[in-house]
Amino acid sequence: MTRTQSQQRSRQKIAADNMTPVMKLARALQSGQLKSELRTTQEAIHAATALTKQIEAAELGLTYEKDFLVHIAYLTPDLSMLFTAKFEPGKQAAIQAKLSGQCCYMAGLVFGIRDKDHGGDWAFGARPFLSTPLVLSALRQRVEEGEAASN
């Protein structure tokens, strides 16, 4: 007997059913169409502020620093190194001063969310500003480093 497509559950549906609310949130924050564009320091700070508010609005009882963090990722002008600056709500002016004093390209945002339903592990993700192989691989590497550090 062969199952019809409507009877079979897709692997994605099964995987989604096994995800915790934090895993689903991290996945949702990384989804959507990527608009590849250069961003100024101020725009990166606004994006970090918006991401922070989006995570807080998810109604999972998450508080900044204790349950989640956001970092602004930036590249050196020769594109050889990726750095991150911790975003701190309420300290946007200090972050602006720090990053504006450097010659760099804003690459994207990197975030981590503590998953209390999964033993306190962290779910990491990234929101790139530029869709280039270099930026995407650098952000992916930074996310993997975060995952390795949390274990």
N, C-alpha and C positions, 0 to 999 in steps of 0.2 A: 504494500500500500504506500503510495507516494503522497506526501503532504502538499497541499497547495500553498502558494505564496502567502495567502492570507492566514493560513494556519501556522506557518513558521514564524518564529520570533527572530528578528534580526539580531546579529551579534551586538550591534550598537545599542539596541533596546535592552538586551540582557545586561550589557555593561552599565548602561545608565541606571538600571534598576538596582545595581549593586553599589552605586556610588553614594557617598554620604552627601548631605547638603553642602558642606564646604567644598568637596570635590566638584559638585555640580556648579557651584558659584565660580570656582577657579576656571573651570572649562568655559563657562558662559562669558567670563571677562576676557577670554582670549579669542572668542569667536567673532564673527562678523567680517565685513569687508575691510581690508587694509588700505588706508588712504596714504600712499607713500608721498611724503613731502618733508622738506626741511622745516624744522621748528626752531623758533628762538628760545632762549632760556625762559623768558616769561611764559611762552606758550607751553613749554614742558612743565613748568610749575603749575599752570592752570590745569593741565591734563592730570597731573599727580593729585591735585586738589579734588578734581572731579572723580577720579578713580577711588580716592579715599572715601568720599561721600557715597559713592555707589556701593562700596563694600559695607559701609555702616548702614545703608538703607536696605540691605538684604534681609534684615530682621532675623539675624542669627545670633544676636547678642554679642557681637564682636567689638572689642575696644582696641583703639590704635596702640601699638607697641606691645601690648600684652597678647593680643590675638592676631594681629596682622601688621605688616610693614610694607611700605612702598619706597622704592629707590628710583632715582632718575639716572638713566644710563647715558653716558656720553663718550664720544670717541676723540682721540687726539687728531690734529689736522692731517697727519700722514696716514691716518686710519690703522695704525699699528697696535693701539692699545685701547681697551674698553675700561672705563672707570664707572663707579656708581657713587652717587651722593644720596645720603638718606634724606628722604622727605619728612619734614616735621611740621604738622599743621600749626599754624600760628607763627611760624618762623620763616615765612616765605621771603621776607626782605633779606634775611641773612643768607638764605640759599641763593637768592638772586645775586647778591654781592659776591658770594664765593664763586659761582659758576660764570658770572659775567667777567670776572677778573682773569679767566682762563680762555685760551683760544681752543675751542672745541666744537664738535658737532653733536647736537642732541640726537641720541640713537633710539630712545624709547623708555619705557617704564618696566621695572622688574618688581614683582610683588610676591609676598609669602603670606599664607593664611594658616593659622594653627587649627588643626582638625581634632577637636576634643573627642569626636565620635570614633576616631581612628587612632587612639592611643596618644594623642598630643602631637602626632607627626605634622609636618608642615606640607602644605600644597603650594607649589611654586608655579609662577607663570610670568609671561612677558607680553607687553604691548609695544611692538616696534613702531617707530615713526617712519622709518625708511624700509622699503621692501627690496633690499639688495642681499645677495648671498652672504656678503661679508657681515652686514649688520645682523641678519637672521641667525647666522652661525655663532656670532659673538654673544648674542643674547641667549641663544639656546645653551651655549657653554656656561654662561653665568648662572642660568637656572639650574643646570646640572650640578654646578659647584655648590649652590645653595642646598640642593637636595642631599649631596654627599656630606656637607657640613652638619646638616640637621640629624643625620643618623649616627 
